Amino acid sequence: MKVLNKIIFWNDISHHHKKNILKRSIFNKKKNIEKDVLKIVQDIFLKKDAALKYYTSLLDNFFLKNIKISKKKILKSEKYMSNEFKKSIFHAIKNISYFHSQQRIKNLDVEVRPGIRCEQIIKPINSVGLYIPGGLSPLFSTLLMLAIPAKISGCQNISICSPPPISKKILYLAKIFKIYDIYQIGGAQAISALAFGTESVKKVDKIFGPGNEYVTEAKRQVSSFFNTVSIDMLAGPSELLIIADSYANSDFIAADLLSQAEHGKNSQVFLVTDSEYLAIKVLKKLKYYLYTYKNIEIIKHSLKKSHIIVTKNLEQCVKISNKYAPEHLIINTKNYRELLKNIINAGSIFLGQWSPETAGDYASGTNHVLPTYGFSKSCSGISVSDFSKKITVQELTKKGFYDLSSVLQNLSCEEGMLAHKNAVDVRLSLLKE
């Protein structure tokens, strides 16, 4: 049975073929969801809770008696957790918290020139909504990645949305972080509720979290409405690209490819290597290991649009990776630090044979909410700064204003902004008096 596309020799194919290989599979889908999502967004805006219950019944096959989870149920969740799970969670929280606490940005206070003082002060976003995907398995790890930087930033009002029935693990983590505004809604309807607010759901100022194409489209649409909400990023299906050489362990490579392919049918994985021998070994290992997983059909679907590419050298591997701009990049080569110097586009990078992408997904300390669709060319993964805003302050003394006044007059005149110039002139008149 064909598990993965045949090995591609990069120098033997046309420019057009190369372009198609590096094209995201999601963009090849003919399914037009924009209209469907717009209908949901509009219905939630107009009908609020009634529409939420309707779409949850229709799309999730779940009858909502109460949209918000009771605090009692959140507090009771702990009794369902094993000691081993609790221990692992607190280990992960410790690592993620430590790394993210180092990301805090300090306030700036600078005297630009005598009499001109400029400041930058950091304030947390007042209210944020965290979307935790459901799907095949509720991703409680995403709550770690969003709640921790939100708390470090000082966000006071945090809401959580996740498709019903919400996992007790998610409720347990919410209890740890003292988050009690939890709504059992998912998909485009959840994003819309957070953006506009309903009788049960609090409106937020910014929405965070990955999701399927409907969630992504809903985030795009609600962020375009005037005075509604901002979003973290348009995060789509998971991506992994591995750069490897002949020193790499083929079992490790195959395992890493399969680990990312199991995220969903639209996930995409690549092995890019200068070793034909390694490529052949990995392809064999993929076929062998594939049948050990219960979600084999999902992985097979993902692998159909994934590729193994053989290049003439590692430099070419790096060029392909930078062009694709993957969400996750593993560099499993002998001299991985040398290659790292030339990587310019990636959401998160994993170096060496002992750094599986799994580490970043759960507990190494970095964030796993990362740019996809090639947006790592211009965007970063989630950090503490995403939950904060920067406000600038300026204070001029009389002398500072006077020394700068001629510059202000000249520049405002050059732009034709005479009212701007007048704001300077009236002050100068008073100083002359």
C-alpha positions as CSV (number, residue, x, y, z in Angstrom):
1,M,0.0,0.0,0.0
2,K,1.2,3.5,-0.8
3,V,1.9,5.3,2.5
4,L,3.9,8.3,1.3
5,N,4.6,9.9,-2.0
6,K,7.7,8.5,-3.6
7,I,11.1,10.0,-2.8
8,I,11.7,13.2,-4.7
9,F,15.1,14.1,-6.1
10,W,15.0,17.9,-5.9
11,N,17.4,18.5,-8.8
12,D,15.5,16.3,-11.1
13,I,12.2,18.1,-11.0
14,S,10.9,21.3,-12.6
15,H,10.5,24.7,-10.9
16,H,6.7,24.3,-11.2
17,H,6.8,20.9,-9.5
18,K,8.9,22.2,-6.7
19,K,6.4,25.0,-6.1
20,N,3.5,22.6,-5.9
21,I,5.4,20.3,-3.5
22,L,6.0,23.2,-1.0
23,K,2.4,24.4,-1.4
24,R,0.2,23.9,1.7
25,S,-2.3,21.1,1.1
26,I,-5.0,23.2,2.8
27,F,-4.8,25.7,-0.1
28,N,-5.6,22.9,-2.6
29,K,-8.9,22.3,-1.0
30,K,-11.8,23.5,-3.1
31,K,-14.1,23.6,-0.1
32,N,-15.3,27.2,0.3
33,I,-16.0,27.8,4.0
34,E,-16.0,31.6,4.0
35,K,-19.7,31.8,3.3
36,D,-20.6,29.1,5.9
37,V,-18.5,30.8,8.6
38,L,-20.0,34.2,7.8
39,K,-23.5,32.8,8.4
40,I,-22.4,31.5,11.8
41,V,-20.7,34.8,12.8
42,Q,-23.7,36.8,11.8
43,D,-26.1,34.5,13.7
44,I,-24.1,34.6,16.9
45,F,-23.9,38.4,16.6
46,L,-27.7,38.7,16.3
47,K,-29.1,35.7,18.2
48,K,-26.4,35.2,20.8
49,D,-27.0,32.3,23.2
50,A,-29.9,30.9,21.1
51,A,-27.6,30.6,18.1
52,L,-24.8,29.1,20.2
53,K,-27.1,26.3,21.4
54,Y,-28.4,25.7,17.9
55,Y,-24.9,25.4,16.3
56,T,-23.6,23.3,19.2
57,S,-26.5,20.9,18.7
58,L,-26.1,20.9,14.9
59,L,-22.3,20.7,14.6
60,D,-21.2,19.0,17.8
61,N,-24.3,16.9,18.4
62,F,-24.4,18.2,21.9
63,F,-27.4,19.7,23.7
64,L,-26.3,22.7,25.8
65,K,-28.3,23.2,28.9
66,N,-25.7,25.6,30.3
67,I,-23.1,27.3,28.2
68,K,-20.9,28.1,31.1
69,I,-19.3,25.4,33.2
70,S,-20.1,25.8,36.9
71,K,-17.3,26.6,39.3
72,K,-18.3,23.5,41.4
73,K,-17.6,21.2,38.4
74,I,-14.2,22.9,37.8
75,L,-13.2,22.4,41.4
76,K,-14.3,18.8,41.4
77,S,-12.2,17.9,38.4
78,E,-9.1,17.3,40.5
79,K,-10.5,14.1,42.0
80,Y,-10.4,12.5,38.5
81,M,-6.7,13.2,37.9
82,S,-4.1,10.5,38.6
83,N,-1.1,11.4,40.7
84,E,1.2,10.7,37.8
85,F,-0.7,13.1,35.6
86,K,-0.6,15.8,38.3
87,K,3.1,15.3,38.7
88,S,3.8,15.6,35.0
89,I,1.6,18.7,34.7
90,F,3.4,20.5,37.4
91,H,6.7,19.6,35.9
92,A,5.6,21.1,32.6
93,I,4.1,24.2,34.3
94,K,7.5,24.8,36.0
95,N,9.5,24.6,32.8
96,I,7.0,26.7,30.7
97,S,6.6,29.3,33.4
98,Y,10.4,29.7,33.9
99,F,11.1,30.2,30.2
100,H,8.2,32.6,29.7
101,S,9.0,34.6,32.8
102,Q,12.3,35.5,31.2
103,Q,10.4,37.1,28.3
104,R,9.0,39.9,30.4
105,I,9.7,43.3,28.7
106,K,10.9,46.1,31.0
107,N,9.4,49.6,31.0
108,L,11.6,52.1,29.2
109,D,12.4,55.6,30.5
110,V,14.7,57.6,28.4
111,E,15.8,61.3,28.2
112,V,16.1,61.7,24.4
113,R,17.5,65.2,24.8
114,P,17.6,67.6,27.7
115,G,14.0,68.4,28.5
116,I,12.5,65.6,26.4
117,R,11.6,62.5,28.3
118,C,10.1,59.5,26.5
119,E,8.8,56.3,28.1
120,Q,7.3,53.0,27.1
121,I,5.1,51.3,29.7
122,I,3.9,47.7,29.5
123,K,0.3,47.0,30.4
124,P,-1.6,43.6,30.2
125,I,-4.5,43.2,27.9
126,N,-7.5,43.4,30.1
127,S,-9.6,40.5,28.8
128,V,-8.4,37.5,26.7
129,G,-10.2,34.5,25.3
130,L,-8.3,31.2,25.0
131,Y,-9.6,28.7,22.4
132,I,-8.6,25.1,23.2
133,P,-9.2,22.7,20.3
134,G,-11.3,19.6,20.7
135,G,-11.4,17.3,17.7
136,L,-9.7,14.0,18.0
137,S,-8.4,14.7,21.5
138,P,-8.9,17.8,23.6
139,L,-5.5,19.6,23.6
140,F,-5.1,20.4,27.3
141,S,-1.5,21.2,26.5
142,T,-2.6,24.3,24.6
143,L,-4.2,25.6,27.8
144,L,-0.7,25.4,29.4
145,M,0.7,27.4,26.5
146,L,-1.9,30.1,26.6
147,A,-2.8,30.4,30.3
148,I,0.8,30.6,31.6
149,P,1.9,33.7,29.5
150,A,-1.5,35.3,30.1
151,K,-1.0,35.0,33.9
152,I,2.6,36.1,33.7
153,S,1.5,39.2,31.7
154,G,-1.0,40.0,34.4
155,C,-4.2,39.6,32.4
156,Q,-7.1,39.9,34.9
157,N,-10.0,38.5,32.9
158,I,-9.4,35.2,31.1
159,S,-12.1,33.1,29.4
160,I,-11.8,29.6,27.9
161,C,-13.8,28.0,25.1
162,S,-13.5,24.4,24.1
163,P,-15.9,22.0,22.3
164,P,-18.3,20.0,24.4
165,P,-18.0,17.8,26.4
166,I,-15.0,19.6,27.9
167,S,-12.3,17.3,29.1
168,K,-11.9,17.1,32.9
169,K,-8.1,17.6,32.3
170,I,-8.9,21.1,30.8
171,L,-11.1,21.9,33.8
172,Y,-8.3,20.7,36.2
173,L,-5.8,23.0,34.5
174,A,-8.2,25.8,34.7
175,K,-8.6,25.2,38.4
176,I,-4.8,25.4,38.8
177,F,-4.7,28.7,37.0
178,K,-7.8,30.0,38.8
179,I,-9.7,30.5,35.6
180,Y,-13.5,30.1,36.1
181,D,-15.0,31.6,33.0
182,I,-15.2,28.4,30.9
183,Y,-17.6,27.9,28.1
184,Q,-18.4,24.5,26.5
185,I,-18.6,25.8,22.9
186,G,-16.3,25.2,20.0
187,G,-15.7,26.1,16.3
188,A,-16.6,29.3,14.6
189,Q,-19.5,29.8,17.0
190,A,-17.1,30.0,20.0
191,I,-14.8,32.5,18.3
192,S,-17.8,34.6,17.4
193,A,-19.1,34.5,21.0
194,L,-15.8,35.7,22.4
195,A,-15.6,38.5,19.8
196,F,-19.1,39.9,20.3
197,G,-20.3,38.6,23.7
198,T,-23.6,36.9,24.4
199,E,-25.9,36.6,27.4
200,S,-23.6,33.9,28.8
201,V,-20.2,34.6,27.2
202,K,-18.1,37.6,28.1
203,K,-16.7,39.7,25.2
204,V,-12.9,39.7,25.2
205,D,-10.3,42.1,23.7
206,K,-8.1,39.4,22.1
207,I,-8.6,35.8,21.1
208,F,-5.8,33.2,21.3
209,G,-5.5,29.6,20.2
210,P,-5.3,27.3,17.2
211,G,-8.1,25.4,15.5
212,N,-9.4,23.9,12.3
213,E,-10.1,25.8,9.1
214,Y,-13.5,27.0,10.4
215,V,-11.9,28.4,13.6
216,T,-9.2,30.1,11.6
217,E,-11.7,31.6,9.1
218,A,-13.8,32.8,12.0
219,K,-10.8,34.5,13.6
220,R,-10.1,36.2,10.3
221,Q,-13.6,37.5,10.0
222,V,-14.3,38.7,13.5
223,S,-10.9,40.6,13.6
224,S,-12.0,42.5,10.5
225,F,-15.2,43.9,12.2
226,F,-14.9,47.4,13.5
227,N,-14.3,47.7,17.3
228,T,-14.6,44.0,18.0
229,V,-11.5,42.0,18.8
230,S,-7.9,41.3,17.8
231,I,-6.4,37.8,17.3
232,D,-3.1,36.2,18.0
233,M,-2.5,34.7,14.5
234,L,-4.1,32.6,11.8
235,A,-2.9,29.2,12.9
236,G,-3.8,26.3,10.7
237,P,-3.0,22.6,10.4
238,S,0.3,21.4,12.0
239,E,3.5,21.3,10.0
240,L,6.9,19.7,10.5
241,L,10.0,19.8,8.3
242,I,13.1,17.7,9.3
243,I,16.5,18.4,7.9
244,A,18.7,15.3,8.4
245,D,22.0,13.9,7.2
246,S,23.5,10.4,7.0
247,Y,24.3,10.5,10.8
248,A,20.6,10.7,11.7
249,N,18.8,7.8,13.3
250,S,16.1,6.6,10.8
251,D,13.9,5.4,13.7
252,F,13.9,8.8,15.3
253,I,13.1,10.5,12.0
254,A,10.2,8.2,11.2
255,A,8.8,8.6,14.7
256,D,9.0,12.4,14.5
257,L,7.2,12.5,11.2
258,L,4.4,10.2,12.4
259,S,4.0,12.2,15.7
260,Q,3.2,15.3,13.7
261,A,1.1,13.6,11.1
262,E,-1.3,12.3,13.8
263,H,-2.4,15.9,14.6
264,G,-5.0,15.8,11.8
265,K,-5.8,14.9,8.2
266,N,-4.5,18.2,7.0
267,S,-1.2,18.1,8.8
268,Q,1.9,18.1,6.5
269,V,5.4,16.7,7.2
270,F,8.6,16.7,5.2
271,L,12.0,15.0,5.4
272,V,14.6,16.9,3.5
273,T,18.0,15.2,3.4
274,D,21.2,15.0,1.4
275,S,21.3,11.2,2.0
276,E,19.4,8.9,-0.4
277,Y,20.3,6.0,1.9
278,L,18.6,7.7,4.9
279,A,15.5,8.6,2.8
280,I,15.0,4.9,1.8
281,K,15.5,3.7,5.4
282,V,13.0,6.3,6.7
283,L,10.4,5.4,4.1
284,K,10.6,1.7,5.1
285,K,10.4,2.6,8.8
286,L,7.3,4.8,8.2
287,K,5.5,1.8,6.6
288,Y,6.6,-0.4,9.5
289,Y,5.6,1.9,12.4
290,L,2.4,3.2,10.8
291,Y,0.4,0.1,11.8
292,T,1.3,0.4,15.5
293,Y,-1.0,3.4,15.9
294,K,-4.8,3.4,16.5
295,N,-5.3,6.6,14.5
296,I,-3.7,5.1,11.4
297,E,-6.4,6.5,9.0
298,I,-5.6,10.1,10.1
299,I,-1.9,9.6,9.7
300,K,-2.3,7.9,6.3
301,H,-4.4,10.9,5.1
302,S,-1.7,13.3,6.3
303,L,1.1,11.4,4.7
304,K,-0.5,11.5,1.3
305,K,0.3,15.1,1.0
306,S,3.7,14.9,2.7
307,H,7.1,14.3,1.1
308,I,10.6,13.0,1.4
309,I,13.1,15.1,-0.6
310,V,16.7,14.3,-1.4
311,T,19.0,17.1,-2.2
312,K,22.6,17.4,-3.4
313,N,23.8,19.0,0.0
314,L,22.7,20.4,3.3
315,E,22.9,23.9,2.0
316,Q,20.1,23.1,-0.4
317,C,18.1,21.5,2.5
318,V,18.3,24.8,4.4
319,K,17.1,26.8,1.3
320,I,14.1,24.5,0.9
321,S,13.2,24.9,4.6
322,N,13.5,28.7,4.5
323,K,11.3,28.7,1.5
324,Y,8.6,26.5,3.1
325,A,8.9,28.4,6.5
326,P,7.6,25.5,8.6
327,E,5.8,25.7,11.9
328,H,8.2,23.2,13.4
329,L,11.7,22.5,12.2
330,I,13.9,19.6,13.4
331,I,17.6,19.8,12.5
332,N,18.9,16.3,13.0
333,T,22.4,16.5,11.6
334,K,26.0,16.1,12.9
335,N,26.7,19.8,13.0
336,Y,23.2,21.2,13.6
337,R,24.5,24.5,15.2
338,E,26.2,25.3,11.9
339,L,22.9,24.9,10.0
340,L,21.0,26.9,12.6
341,K,23.0,30.0,11.7
342,N,21.4,30.0,8.2
343,I,17.8,29.4,9.3
344,I,15.7,32.5,8.9
345,N,12.1,31.1,8.8
346,A,10.7,28.7,11.3
347,G,8.1,28.8,14.1
348,S,10.1,26.7,16.6
349,I,13.4,24.8,16.0
350,F,14.5,21.5,17.6
351,L,18.2,20.7,17.5
352,G,19.9,17.3,17.4
353,Q,18.6,13.7,17.8
354,W,17.5,14.1,21.4
355,S,15.1,17.0,20.8
356,P,11.8,15.6,19.5
357,E,9.0,18.0,18.6
358,T,7.0,16.3,21.4
359,A,9.2,18.1,23.9
360,G,8.1,21.5,22.6
361,D,4.5,20.4,22.5
362,Y,4.4,19.6,26.2
363,A,7.1,20.5,28.6
364,S,10.5,21.7,27.4
365,G,9.4,25.3,28.2
366,T,8.9,26.9,24.7
367,N,5.4,27.7,23.4
368,H,3.7,25.4,20.9
369,V,1.2,27.9,19.5
370,L,3.1,28.8,16.4
371,P,2.6,30.4,13.0
372,T,1.6,28.1,10.1
373,Y,0.8,28.7,6.4
374,G,4.3,30.1,6.0
375,F,3.7,33.0,8.3
376,S,6.9,32.2,10.2
377,K,8.5,34.4,7.5
378,S,7.0,37.4,9.3
379,C,5.4,36.2,12.6
380,S,6.5,34.6,15.8
381,G,5.0,32.0,18.1
382,I,3.1,33.1,21.2
383,S,5.0,34.8,24.0
384,V,4.3,36.9,27.0
385,S,4.4,40.1,24.9
386,D,1.4,38.9,22.9
387,F,-0.7,39.3,26.1
388,S,0.6,42.8,26.7
389,K,0.4,46.2,25.0
390,K,3.0,48.9,24.9
391,I,2.0,52.5,25.6
392,T,4.4,55.3,24.9
393,V,4.6,58.5,27.1
394,Q,6.3,61.8,26.5
395,E,7.0,64.7,28.7
396,L,8.6,68.0,27.5
397,T,9.8,70.7,29.8
398,K,9.6,74.4,28.7
399,K,13.1,74.3,27.5
400,G,12.7,70.9,25.8
401,F,9.6,72.2,24.0
402,Y,11.3,75.5,23.0
403,D,14.4,73.6,21.6
404,L,12.2,71.3,19.5
405,S,9.6,73.9,18.4
406,S,11.2,75.0,15.2
407,V,11.6,71.4,14.0
408,L,7.9,70.8,14.8
409,Q,6.8,74.0,12.9
410,N,8.8,73.1,9.9
411,L,7.7,69.5,9.6
412,S,4.0,70.2,10.2
413,C,4.2,72.9,7.5
414,E,5.8,70.5,5.1
415,E,2.9,68.1,5.6
416,G,0.4,70.9,5.2
417,M,-0.8,70.3,8.8
418,L,-1.3,73.9,9.8
419,A,-3.4,73.1,12.9
420,H,-0.5,71.0,14.1
421,K,1.8,74.1,13.6
422,N,-0.7,76.2,15.5
423,A,-0.5,73.9,18.5
424,V,3.2,74.9,18.7
425,D,2.7,78.5,17.8
426,V,0.2,79.2,20.7
427,R,2.7,77.8,23.2
428,L,5.6,79.8,21.8
429,S,3.4,83.0,22.0
430,L,2.9,82.4,25.7
431,L,6.6,81.7,26.2
432,K,7.5,85.1,24.5
433,E,5.1,86.9,26.8
